[in-house]
Amino acid sequence: MGFVIRTSALACGLLVGALGATAHAQQADMTFFVTSEGSGQGANLGGLDGADRLCQTLAQAAGVGAKTWRAYLSAQALNGATAVNARDRIGRGPWQNVKGVVIAKDVADLHGSANNLTKQTALTEMGTVVNGRGDTPNIHDVLTGSQPDGTAFSAGNDMTCGNWTKSGADGAAMVGHHDRMGLNEEPPAKSWNSSHPSRGCSQDALKTTGGAGLFYCFAAN
């Protein structure tokens, strides 16, 4: 009987080790995640560079910091700045989450109707599901500053909280719904990257519309 117990323990150990190795391999191949945290200053991310640094820091903590990570954020041609399209910052694809699930094979697929970005696949760098509509709190608003095709808005209205430098009541940022759910069945409500503007740029303002200052990160290739 003792021999059986020792053999079973050995088998369990081997199984756990195999599962751990598989999880590590999947994590190493991760090329997409939703940030598990924001800057803590609302939509003030320190500009695109600051947002990229946060992506890189979170990726480093998750063991995939050797890759070059970029925030999926657009910037507008405000105050002499050059417009930047989120879709042009993230490489060619394909992209997969921490569990190895492919969310899109390329840029066109990501911005098409058949991408695989849902509440179940838009996981954080640690594999956590982000709260969505119906959860408490709802934080499904993800900062993008982008139009549905991943391009920047014109300079007329602030849709990027001053190109990710504002944390006050003025300004707004376009957000998407990572869970693809909203108040109705219209396309914007189900858009992962262009649902509606926030009510301001502060952390509290983002919370009032169902957000926490999170954003998408992609490994550029």
N, C-alpha and C positions, 0 to 999 in steps of 0.2 A: 504493500500500500504506500509506503514511503517513497518507493521508486516512482510510482505513478504520480504522486504529488510533485516530486522534483521535476519530472518530465513535463508536467502540465505547466509548472512555473516557468520552465525554460521556453516552452512554446509560447506562453503569454509574453515573455520578454522579447522573443524574436518578433512576434506580431506587433508589439508596441514600437519596437525599433524600426520595423519596416514602415509602419504608418507614419512615424516621425520623419523618416527619410523622405517619404513621398511628399509630406506636407512641406518640408524644407525645399525640396526640388521645385514644387509648385510656386512657393514664395520667391525663389530665386528667379523664376521666369516671369514674375509679375511685371507688367508694363503699364498698369492703370490702377488708380485708386481715388477714392474720395478722401479728403483730408479728415483725420479724426478730430482735428481741432482747427480753429481759425487763428487769427493774429491776436484776438482778444481786444482789438480796437475797432470792431465793426468792419467796415469795408476799407479801412486804412491798412493795406497790406505792405506798405513800403514800396508801392509801385509794382511793376511787373517783376523787377529784380528781387524785391522782397518776397513776393509770392513764390517765385522759383526757389528761393533759398528755403522757404518753409517746406516746399515739396521735397527738396533734397534732404533736409534735416529729418523729416518723417520717414523718408525712404531709407536713410542711413540707420535709423533706429530699428527699422524692420529688416535690416540685413541686405538691402538692395541699393545701397548708396553708390555703388560703382557705376551705375547708369546715370545719364544726364536727364534730369527730370524737369519738366516745364509745366507751369500752371496753364490750364485752359481758360485764358482770359484775353479779352480784346482791350485795346486802348484806342481812344479817339484822338482826332487831330485838334486837341484843345490847347490854347495858349502857345501855338507854334510847334507843338509836338507832332510827330509823324504817327498816323494811324497804324495800328497793328491788329491783324486778324488772328483770333485764337486758333483757327484751323491751320494757320501757317507756322505755328510754334511747336507743334507736337510730333513732327516726324511723319513717317509714311504708314506705320502700322505693320502687321496687325497688333492689337492690344488685348491683353487678358488680365483678369483680376488675380487676386492672391490665391484663389483656388484653381487657377488654370482655365477658367471659363472665358472664352473669347467674346468680347463685347462688340468688336468691329474689326473687319479685315483691312480696311484702309480708310482714308479721309472721306471718300465718297460714301462708303458704307456707313460710317459713323454719323454722317449728316443725312442719311436716307431713312426711309420708313421702316427698314428691316433690321436696324441695329439691335443688339441684344443688351441694351442698357436698361435695367429695371431695378426695383428696390432690392431684389434678390442677388443681382450681379454687381450693382454699384456699391461695392464694399470698401471699407477703409483699408489702409495699409496693413492693419493687423487682422483683417478678415471679419470685422464687425459690421453688422447690418445697421445702416443709418435710419433713425426714426423717420417715418413718413406720415402721411395724412391718416388720422385715426389713432396715432400713437401720442403719448404724452411725455415730453413735449414734441410737437411736430417741428422737425427741422429739415423739411424737404427742399427748402429754397437753397439752391447752390449758386454762388456768384459766378457769372460768366461775362457780363457786359457785352453780350453778343446777339446778333440776329440768328434766325434759325439755321442759316447756312454757315454759321461760324465766322462771319465777317463783322467788322466794327460798325457801329452806328455813325452817321454823319455827325459833325461837330455841333449841330444845332442844340440838342438837348443832352444834358449830362446823363449818361447811362452807365458810367463807370466810377461814380463817386470821385470825380476828379482824377481819373486814371489811377484809382486805387490808393489815393492819398488822403481822403476825407473820412472823418469819423464823427461828424456832427449831424445836426438835424437837416442841413441843406444838402441838396444833391440826391441822386438815386442811382441804383445799380440794377441792371437787368439780371434776373435770376431764372434758372430752370428748375424743374421738379425731377429730382433723381428717381422718384417712385412713379413718375408718369401719371400722377393723379392730381385733380384740381376740383374746383367748384362745379364744373360742368364737363361735358364731353367734347368741347371745342378743342381744336388742335393746340392752341397755346397752353391750355390746362394740362395737356399730356406731353408737353415739350420738355425734354431733358435739359435744354440749354437756352430757351427763350420764352419764358412763360409770362412774366410781368415785372415791372420795376418795383424796387423796394420803396418803402415809405420814408426813407432817409438813409443815412450812412453810419449812424451810431450802432453799437451792439444792441441797444434796446429797440431801435427802429427796425433792425433786421429781425429781431424776435417777434415783433408784432405782425409780420407777414409770414411767419413760419420758417425762420432761418436761424443760423448760428454763425454765419460768416465762413462756412465751409466752401471748398471749391475742388474742382477736378484736377488731378495730376496725371500726366502722361510721360512715359519714357520716350524721349526723342531719339530717332535712329537715322 
